[in-house]
Amino acid sequence: MRDEIIRKATALFLKLGFKNITMDSLAKELSISKKTIYVHFKNKKELVIAGTDYLFNEISIGIDSIIALDRNPIDELYLIKAFVSTTLKKEISSPFFQLQNYYPDIYKLLINRQLKKMIECVKNNLQKGMKMSLYRNDLKVELVSRYFFTGILGVRDAEIFNPIHFNLEEVQNYYLDYFLKSILNQKGLTFLKEYQKNDLTNR
């Protein structure tokens, strides 16, 4: 029951926001009593911690599975972006903005875990791309990997990209395209052009 509560709560947090979901509304969604939830979680904050931990692990496992495919580094970044976007349900209610405002300590812990994971993944991707002569060979890997992470956080900031005026998926797609074009050499740019052309053809 505990795992089921975590899975359902996490889905609702992503759909409606961390602030908007109450123990009452969660109990109603699960068709159980609120008392049953409190058997496993003493308060909502404890449930939010469990939910963010579940989400982080789910995304980490998915990213590791994509990396294990050993695909072209450009393809790898697009696959990871698509996977994360699907997992987060496109975040139409900006749940992480709520997490930052109402549970700042949990948000900070999550960001630190994401930073460590993302830096590791992007550094490996950059090194692979340079080795395959698709990325510029003068990239400062430590810096560029952090630029990428900072950008990913930025495009998800509802204060900067208000979802009323900006489509999140479009912003994310444009950011990845912008980032790649800043690190690709001519061979990589040619590959990207063909990749995007084929991707549009297959949609």
Residue frames as qw, qx, qy, qz and C-alpha x, y, z in Angstrom:
[[0.000, 0.884, 0.467, 0.000, 0.00, 0.00, 0.00],
 [0.339, -0.739, 0.089, 0.575, 2.85, 2.40, 0.81],
 [0.354, -0.124, 0.583, 0.721, 4.29, 2.09, -2.71],
 [0.147, 0.605, 0.695, 0.359, 0.87, 2.59, -4.27],
 [0.169, -0.901, -0.293, 0.272, 0.34, 5.74, -2.21],
 [0.358, -0.559, 0.306, 0.682, 3.71, 7.10, -3.32],
 [0.308, 0.158, 0.694, 0.631, 3.07, 6.37, -7.00],
 [0.043, 0.756, 0.617, 0.215, -0.40, 7.94, -6.97],
 [0.268, -0.860, -0.151, 0.408, 0.71, 10.94, -4.93],
 [0.391, -0.355, 0.420, 0.738, 3.65, 11.58, -7.25],
 [0.223, 0.404, 0.694, 0.553, 1.39, 11.48, -10.31],
 [0.105, -0.870, -0.481, -0.037, -0.98, 13.95, -8.67],
 [0.390, -0.693, 0.053, 0.604, 1.86, 16.24, -7.55],
 [0.332, -0.097, 0.542, 0.766, 3.02, 16.45, -11.16],
 [0.080, 0.553, 0.700, 0.445, -0.47, 17.00, -12.50],
 [0.234, -0.858, -0.401, -0.220, -1.82, 19.48, -9.94],
 [0.122, 0.727, -0.337, 0.586, 1.18, 20.72, -7.97],
 [0.468, -0.002, -0.746, 0.473, 2.75, 19.94, -4.62],
 [0.136, -0.035, 0.400, -0.906, 0.70, 22.59, -2.80],
 [0.567, -0.042, -0.220, -0.792, -2.65, 21.72, -4.29],
 [0.698, -0.098, -0.697, -0.134, -2.77, 18.05, -3.30],
 [0.442, -0.511, 0.443, -0.589, -4.05, 17.43, 0.23],
 [0.116, -0.130, 0.969, -0.175, -4.22, 14.22, 2.24],
 [0.549, 0.361, 0.522, -0.544, -8.01, 14.36, 1.81],
 [0.616, 0.597, -0.211, -0.468, -7.86, 14.64, -1.98],
 [0.218, 0.446, -0.863, -0.095, -5.25, 11.89, -2.17],
 [0.329, 0.028, 0.877, -0.350, -7.35, 9.57, -0.01],
 [0.633, 0.487, 0.265, -0.540, -10.32, 10.22, -2.31],
 [0.494, 0.603, -0.521, -0.348, -8.26, 9.44, -5.42],
 [0.156, 0.312, -0.934, 0.073, -7.02, 6.18, -3.88],
 [0.718, -0.313, -0.380, -0.493, -10.47, 5.30, -2.50],
 [0.627, -0.167, -0.641, 0.411, -9.01, 4.76, 0.96],
 [0.388, -0.880, -0.272, 0.044, -9.35, 6.54, 4.28],
 [0.157, 0.863, -0.318, 0.361, -7.02, 9.37, 5.23],
 [0.689, -0.591, 0.388, -0.156, -6.18, 7.32, 8.32],
 [0.952, 0.128, 0.196, 0.198, -4.66, 4.64, 6.07],
 [0.509, 0.734, -0.146, 0.426, -2.29, 7.20, 4.54],
 [0.248, -0.812, 0.361, -0.385, -1.22, 8.34, 7.99],
 [0.942, -0.273, 0.193, 0.034, -0.28, 4.76, 8.85],
 [0.835, 0.241, 0.135, 0.477, 2.54, 5.09, 6.30],
 [0.352, 0.427, -0.018, 0.833, 3.26, 8.84, 6.40],
 [0.283, -0.492, -0.571, 0.593, 3.01, 10.99, 9.51],
 [0.137, 0.751, 0.175, -0.622, 2.41, 14.17, 7.48],
 [0.658, 0.738, 0.138, -0.061, 2.28, 15.57, 3.97],
 [0.067, 0.861, -0.493, -0.104, 5.92, 16.68, 4.00],
 [0.520, -0.322, 0.789, 0.059, 7.04, 13.12, 4.57],
 [0.711, 0.455, 0.536, -0.016, 4.94, 12.08, 1.59],
 [0.391, 0.905, -0.124, -0.110, 6.43, 14.86, -0.56],
 [0.223, -0.680, 0.688, 0.119, 9.93, 13.62, 0.34],
 [0.632, 0.013, 0.774, 0.043, 8.98, 10.07, -0.63],
 [0.625, 0.697, 0.335, -0.103, 7.40, 11.31, -3.87],
 [0.248, 0.899, -0.335, -0.132, 10.41, 13.34, -4.99],
 [0.378, -0.483, 0.785, 0.091, 12.72, 10.46, -4.10],
 [0.693, 0.288, 0.660, -0.026, 10.57, 8.07, -6.15],
 [0.526, 0.837, 0.100, -0.114, 10.53, 10.47, -9.10],
 [0.008, -0.824, 0.546, 0.153, 14.30, 11.04, -8.99],
 [0.499, -0.263, 0.822, 0.083, 15.01, 7.31, -8.93],
 [0.687, 0.500, 0.522, -0.074, 12.56, 6.60, -11.74],
 [0.416, 0.896, -0.112, -0.110, 14.14, 9.24, -13.97],
 [0.207, -0.707, 0.666, 0.117, 17.70, 8.17, -13.07],
 [0.639, -0.011, 0.767, 0.056, 16.98, 4.54, -13.97],
 [0.636, 0.690, 0.340, -0.066, 15.40, 5.62, -17.26],
 [0.202, 0.913, -0.331, -0.127, 18.36, 7.84, -18.18],
 [0.393, -0.500, 0.765, 0.107, 20.82, 5.07, -17.34],
 [0.712, 0.273, 0.647, 0.007, 18.87, 2.71, -19.60],
 [0.522, 0.848, 0.065, -0.069, 19.10, 5.19, -22.50],
 [0.041, -0.830, 0.547, 0.101, 22.83, 5.71, -21.96],
 [0.617, -0.236, 0.749, 0.046, 23.33, 1.93, -21.89],
 [0.757, 0.566, 0.319, -0.072, 22.03, 1.80, -25.49],
 [0.504, -0.377, 0.391, 0.671, 25.29, 3.54, -26.49],
 [0.476, 0.757, 0.426, 0.137, 23.60, 5.66, -29.14],
 [0.405, 0.489, 0.066, 0.770, 25.02, 8.62, -31.00],
 [0.260, -0.259, -0.477, 0.799, 25.48, 11.44, -28.40],
 [0.240, -0.029, -0.151, -0.958, 23.07, 13.76, -30.24],
 [0.590, -0.254, -0.642, -0.418, 20.40, 11.08, -30.42],
 [0.480, -0.235, -0.722, 0.440, 21.08, 10.29, -26.76],
 [0.018, -0.120, -0.302, 0.946, 20.26, 13.84, -25.64],
 [0.465, -0.083, -0.324, -0.820, 17.01, 13.86, -27.61],
 [0.616, -0.224, -0.746, -0.115, 15.99, 10.48, -26.20],
 [0.338, -0.221, -0.630, 0.663, 16.70, 11.65, -22.65],
 [0.175, 0.038, 0.069, -0.981, 14.74, 14.88, -23.19],
 [0.573, -0.148, -0.514, -0.621, 11.76, 12.94, -24.56],
 [0.572, -0.228, -0.769, 0.168, 11.87, 10.43, -21.71],
 [0.196, -0.187, -0.504, 0.821, 12.07, 13.09, -18.98],
 [0.308, -0.024, -0.135, -0.942, 9.31, 15.14, -20.61],
 [0.622, -0.206, -0.639, -0.403, 7.02, 12.11, -20.76],
 [0.506, -0.220, -0.728, 0.407, 7.81, 11.10, -17.18],
 [0.096, -0.219, -0.370, 0.898, 7.09, 14.60, -15.87],
 [0.207, 0.662, 0.719, -0.029, 3.82, 14.78, -17.85],
 [0.299, 0.570, 0.242, 0.726, 5.00, 18.11, -19.34],
 [0.322, -0.316, -0.464, 0.762, 4.47, 19.75, -15.94],
 [0.030, 0.627, 0.470, 0.621, 1.49, 21.84, -17.03],
 [0.412, -0.857, -0.264, -0.159, 0.97, 23.23, -13.52],
 [0.274, 0.691, -0.440, 0.504, 4.64, 24.02, -12.78],
 [0.821, -0.503, -0.268, -0.038, 4.80, 21.67, -9.77],
 [0.739, -0.046, -0.244, 0.626, 8.48, 22.29, -9.10],
 [0.040, 0.524, -0.053, 0.849, 7.84, 26.00, -8.78],
 [0.668, -0.591, -0.115, -0.437, 5.42, 25.10, -5.98],
 [0.894, -0.208, -0.267, 0.293, 7.95, 22.70, -4.49],
 [0.479, 0.293, -0.200, 0.803, 10.54, 25.48, -4.41],
 [0.211, -0.552, 0.017, -0.806, 8.13, 27.90, -2.71],
 [0.732, -0.481, -0.013, -0.483, 6.46, 25.64, -0.17],
 [0.934, -0.313, 0.114, 0.127, 9.11, 22.97, 0.49],
 [0.291, 0.885, -0.362, 0.026, 12.43, 24.77, -0.14],
 [0.416, -0.565, 0.712, -0.033, 14.52, 22.27, 1.83],
 [0.784, 0.177, 0.595, 0.008, 13.17, 19.34, -0.19],
 [0.588, 0.807, 0.045, -0.019, 13.62, 21.31, -3.41],
 [0.003, -0.851, 0.525, 0.019, 17.24, 22.10, -2.58],
 [0.596, -0.296, 0.747, 0.010, 17.99, 18.45, -1.86],
 [0.766, 0.461, 0.448, -0.012, 16.36, 17.40, -5.12],
 [0.409, 0.897, -0.164, -0.029, 18.30, 19.99, -7.13],
 [0.240, -0.708, 0.663, 0.035, 21.59, 18.84, -5.59],
 [0.694, -0.013, 0.719, 0.032, 20.83, 15.24, -6.52],
 [0.663, 0.698, 0.268, -0.026, 19.80, 16.28, -10.03],
 [0.135, 0.912, -0.375, -0.100, 22.97, 18.34, -10.43],
 [0.432, -0.480, 0.758, 0.090, 25.21, 15.40, -9.54],
 [0.700, 0.261, 0.664, 0.032, 23.35, 13.05, -11.87],
 [0.531, 0.828, 0.169, -0.064, 23.06, 15.49, -14.78],
 [0.024, -0.861, 0.478, 0.173, 26.69, 16.63, -14.61],
 [0.536, -0.270, 0.788, 0.138, 27.85, 13.03, -14.78],
 [0.658, 0.478, 0.582, 0.026, 25.59, 12.25, -17.76],
 [0.391, 0.916, 0.027, -0.081, 26.38, 15.40, -19.73],
 [0.215, -0.752, 0.586, 0.212, 30.14, 15.15, -19.14],
 [0.588, -0.051, 0.787, 0.182, 30.10, 11.62, -20.53],
 [0.570, 0.695, 0.438, -0.007, 27.97, 12.77, -23.46],
 [0.155, 0.948, -0.212, -0.181, 30.34, 15.66, -24.24],
 [0.353, -0.556, 0.718, 0.228, 33.38, 13.41, -24.10],
 [0.633, 0.244, 0.724, 0.121, 31.69, 10.89, -26.39],
 [0.460, 0.849, 0.249, -0.082, 30.71, 13.62, -28.85],
 [0.003, 0.875, -0.433, -0.219, 34.26, 14.99, -28.99],
 [0.500, -0.295, 0.792, 0.190, 35.70, 11.51, -29.43],
 [0.578, 0.449, 0.671, 0.120, 33.32, 10.91, -32.36],
 [0.251, -0.080, 0.308, 0.914, 34.29, 14.30, -33.85],
 [0.034, -0.688, -0.643, -0.335, 30.72, 15.62, -33.68],
 [0.321, -0.914, -0.206, 0.137, 31.34, 18.18, -30.94],
 [0.242, 0.877, -0.309, 0.278, 33.94, 20.94, -30.93],
 [0.834, -0.017, -0.418, 0.359, 37.22, 19.65, -29.51],
 [0.246, 0.352, -0.350, 0.833, 37.85, 22.79, -27.43],
 [0.554, -0.622, -0.304, -0.462, 34.89, 22.35, -25.07],
 [0.006, -0.358, 0.696, -0.622, 35.53, 22.88, -21.36],
 [0.471, -0.258, -0.820, -0.197, 33.55, 19.89, -20.17],
 [0.268, -0.348, -0.678, 0.589, 33.16, 20.94, -16.54],
 [0.118, 0.272, 0.094, -0.951, 31.80, 24.35, -17.52],
 [0.383, 0.015, -0.560, -0.734, 29.60, 23.25, -20.42],
 [0.371, -0.288, -0.883, 0.002, 27.95, 20.47, -18.40],
 [0.129, -0.449, -0.558, 0.686, 26.96, 23.05, -15.79],
 [0.207, 0.188, -0.225, -0.933, 25.75, 25.47, -18.47],
 [0.383, -0.156, -0.786, -0.460, 23.46, 22.72, -19.70],
 [0.316, -0.413, -0.799, 0.302, 22.07, 21.98, -16.24],
 [0.024, -0.370, -0.267, 0.889, 21.52, 25.68, -15.50],
 [0.282, 0.081, -0.448, -0.844, 19.65, 26.05, -18.78],
 [0.371, -0.275, -0.866, -0.189, 17.44, 23.04, -18.05],
 [0.204, -0.475, -0.639, 0.570, 16.46, 24.57, -14.73],
 [0.029, 0.290, -0.029, -0.956, 15.90, 27.95, -16.35],
 [0.308, -0.073, -0.607, -0.729, 13.46, 26.81, -19.02],
 [0.412, -0.418, -0.809, -0.025, 11.34, 25.16, -16.31],
 [0.152, -0.262, -0.437, 0.847, 11.12, 28.35, -14.27],
 [0.097, 0.701, 0.694, 0.137, 7.49, 29.50, -14.43],
 [0.129, -0.837, -0.152, 0.510, 8.45, 33.06, -13.48],
 [0.164, -0.459, 0.511, 0.708, 10.74, 33.35, -16.51],
 [0.198, -0.012, -0.769, -0.607, 8.69, 31.27, -18.94],
 [0.483, 0.120, 0.469, -0.730, 5.12, 31.80, -17.80],
 [0.287, 0.153, 0.925, 0.196, 3.10, 28.82, -19.15],
 [0.360, 0.727, 0.437, -0.389, 0.33, 31.25, -20.11],
 [0.303, 0.849, -0.216, -0.376, 2.63, 32.82, -22.69],
 [0.186, 0.571, -0.778, -0.185, 5.09, 30.02, -23.44],
 [0.956, 0.010, -0.171, -0.236, 4.57, 26.40, -24.43],
 [0.585, -0.636, 0.502, 0.025, 6.91, 24.36, -22.21],
 [0.860, 0.109, 0.445, 0.226, 7.61, 21.67, -24.79],
 [0.533, 0.792, 0.081, 0.285, 8.45, 24.27, -27.43],
 [0.176, -0.914, 0.338, -0.139, 10.78, 26.09, -25.01],
 [0.743, -0.406, 0.525, 0.092, 12.55, 22.83, -24.12],
 [0.815, 0.388, 0.345, 0.259, 12.94, 21.79, -27.76],
 [0.338, 0.901, -0.065, 0.265, 14.34, 25.18, -28.71],
 [0.408, -0.812, 0.414, -0.052, 16.74, 25.13, -25.77],
 [0.829, -0.163, 0.494, 0.206, 18.17, 21.72, -26.72],
 [0.671, 0.628, 0.233, 0.318, 18.57, 22.85, -30.33],
 [0.029, 0.961, -0.174, 0.212, 20.24, 26.08, -29.15],
 [0.617, -0.637, 0.461, 0.043, 22.58, 24.19, -26.82],
 [0.860, 0.099, 0.429, 0.260, 23.59, 21.62, -29.42],
 [0.544, 0.770, 0.116, 0.313, 24.35, 24.24, -32.06],
 [0.161, -0.932, 0.297, -0.130, 26.72, 25.91, -29.60],
 [0.585, -0.528, 0.613, 0.062, 28.83, 22.75, -29.14],
 [0.863, 0.305, 0.392, 0.096, 28.65, 21.02, -32.54],
 [0.237, -0.431, 0.514, 0.702, 31.34, 21.23, -35.19],
 [0.435, 0.348, -0.379, -0.739, 30.47, 21.23, -38.90],
 [0.313, 0.026, -0.933, -0.176, 30.17, 17.44, -39.04],
 [0.004, -0.306, -0.816, 0.491, 27.89, 17.51, -36.02],
 [0.326, 0.407, 0.123, -0.844, 25.73, 20.29, -37.48],
 [0.431, 0.213, -0.663, -0.574, 25.26, 18.24, -40.66],
 [0.237, -0.131, -0.957, 0.104, 24.28, 15.23, -38.58],
 [0.128, 0.356, 0.584, -0.718, 21.85, 17.32, -36.51],
 [0.402, 0.323, -0.213, -0.830, 20.18, 18.69, -39.63],
 [0.460, 0.072, -0.808, -0.361, 19.64, 15.18, -40.99],
 [0.146, -0.185, -0.887, 0.397, 18.50, 13.90, -37.60],
 [0.246, 0.366, 0.383, -0.812, 15.89, 16.64, -37.22],
 [0.453, 0.264, -0.449, -0.723, 14.73, 16.18, -40.81],
 [0.410, -0.024, -0.901, -0.140, 14.23, 12.44, -40.29],
 [0.030, -0.238, -0.765, 0.598, 12.59, 13.00, -36.91],
 [0.380, 0.330, 0.104, -0.858, 10.03, 15.35, -38.44],
 [0.477, 0.190, -0.669, -0.538, 9.42, 12.87, -41.28],
 [0.371, -0.079, -0.922, 0.074, 8.73, 10.04, -38.84],
 [0.189, 0.084, 0.544, -0.813, 6.29, 11.96, -36.61]]
